[in-house]
Each structure stands twice: as structure tokens, then as C-alpha cells.
């Protein structure tokens, strides 16, 4: 067998290998509907986790109210309070709020969790975490929800003293 024959065989083997890799990748590729379904599933479980955590804040900080959030900004919840402060006859309000949402599905195929915390009219944190839907791990996102609520509670307790 001369070099030209071996070269043709090598090219054929390479083409077969390329076809095999491409067919395996196509089998693994997710359809748009599968991405949407996974995002909805994760969004629902994370929304429940957000609600469960945020609804506990009013038990420890009276005056907070819980509200469910859904729509173009995402799904989740928020806890807020509006305090009236009168100093030397001047009325002001101190607004505090913690909002955690799962952002809506997008063509970028990511699960995006966002949180924003405000204490006495000042933003104390703004968090955003995302992962590809195909590799997103629900326990990690649940842990972030817990951590962000705990962080806000700690900051709120420190600033109200």
C-alpha cells in the first residue's frame, strides 16, 4: 500500500469519526422545548424556596410584608416595609426591601437568579447568579436563596440597632 492509499484511508477514517461525533452531539443536543420545560421546572421549585424563606422574615422583623412576584422581571417574591420617621417635625420614610427572583426564560439557555436588598433607602446588595440550564444544579440555587435571605437578615439587624 502506497502513501496515497494510506492517506485516503486516513481521510475516510477521519470523516467517519467526524460523522460519529456529530451524530452523538445531535443526540445530546437539547431541543428548545426541553430547555423551556427544564427552566419552568427549576423556576417553580426555586420560587417555592424563595417564598418559604421570605415569608419567615416577618416573623423576626415585624412590619415586613410578603408579596409574590411574577411577570417580565421574573418569578419569586419580595419582603418589604415602609417606616415613617418624624424628626423635629419633619416626616421621612425609610424603605426596606428584599427581592429575589428567577429571571424569565431566554434564548441564552441559562437559569438566572437575582436578588436586590435595600435597607433604610440604601441598596445594601445586588446579587446575580446564573448557570447554563443543561448543567444547572438545583441544590446550588436553593443554597444561594438561603444564603441571600440570611445575609439580608443579618444586615437588617445590624442597621436597625
N, C-alpha and C positions, 0 to 999 in steps of 0.2 A: 504494500500500500504506500503510495507516494504522499508527499506533503499535501498536495491539493485535495486528495481524498480525505485525509485526516482533518484538514481544515473544514471541508464541507460537513463532515460528521460532527465536528465540534460545534459548528454553527447550528446544525439541526438539534443537537442536544441542548444547546442554549435556548433555542426557540421553544422547544418542548418544556424546558424548565420555566421559562418566562410565561408560557401559557398556563402551566400548573399553578404558578404563584398568582397569576391574575385571576384564575378561577377560584382559588382559595380566598383571595381578597374579596371577590364578588360575593362569595358565600357568607363571609363575615360582615360585609357591609350592611349597615342598618338602613332600613327604609325610613323615609320621613315620618311615616305613621308610627313606626316603632319608637322613634325619638320623641314624638309627641306623647305617646302613651306612657313612656318612662318618665318624662317630665311631669305629666299630670299625676302619676302615682307618687313620685317623690314630693311634689308640691303639696299634695293632700296630707301626707304623713308629716311633713315639716310644718305645715300650717297648724295641725293639731298640736304639735310640740310647742310651737310659738304661743298658741292660745293657752295651753296648760301652764306654761311658765309665766306669761304676762299676767294672767288672771290671779296669780298669787301675790303680785306686788301690792294691791290694795289692802291685803291682809296685814301687811307690815308697815305700809305707809298710807294711813287713812287720807282720803281725799282724792286718791287716784281713781280714774275711771277707765275701764277697758272698752276698746272699740275694735270691731272686726274690720279688716281692710281687704278690699278686693277691687280689681279693675286694671286699668292700664299701668299703674305703678307697681302692681304685684298683688300677691295674696299673703296675708299674715295678720298681724294685729298691732295695736298700739295701746299704751297706757299713758294717761296724761292728767295733769292737774293745773289749775289756774288759781294762784293765790293772790288775794288782794292785800296790799301793804299800804298802810297810811302812816306817813312820817311827816310831822309838823303840818298837818292839814293837806298834804299832797298825796293824791292817790296814784299808785302804780300797781302793776300786776307782775307777778313772777310766774312765768310759764315753764313747766317741766313736762318732758315727753320722751318716751322710749318707743321707737317704731322698728319692727323687724318684719321684713317681707321677703318672699321668694319672687324674684322678678319673672315676668311673663316669658313664655317660650319664644325663642328667636332662632333664626336660621343658622346661628353660630353653634348650635347644639351644645349649650352649656347650661349648667344649673347654677344660678346666681342668687346668693343670699346677701341681703343688705340690711344694715342697722344704722340708726341715727339716734343719738341721745342728746337731749337738751336739759339742762338744769338751771333754773332761775334765769331764763332768757339767754343762756350761753350754751353753745354747742360744745359738749364735752367729748364726744367721739362720733366718728363716721366710719363705719366698717363695711367692707365689701369683700366677699369671698366667692370664687367660682371655680368649677371644675368641668371638664368635658362630661357630657351626660353618659357616655359609654363607660367611663371609669369612675363616675361619682359614687362615693360611699356614703350611704345614709347616716351611719353612726357618727361619722366625722361632722356632718352638718348639724346633727342633733346636739353634739357636744359644743359646737360653736354657739348655738342658740342658748344653751345653758350658760356658757361662759359669758356671753354678752349681757344676759339678764343679770347675772351675779356681779359683773363689773359695774353695770349701771347702778345696781342697788348699793354697792359699796361707795361709789362716787356720790350718790344722792345722800346717803347717810353722813358722809364726811362734810358735804357742803351745807347741810341744814343745821349743823351744830353751831 
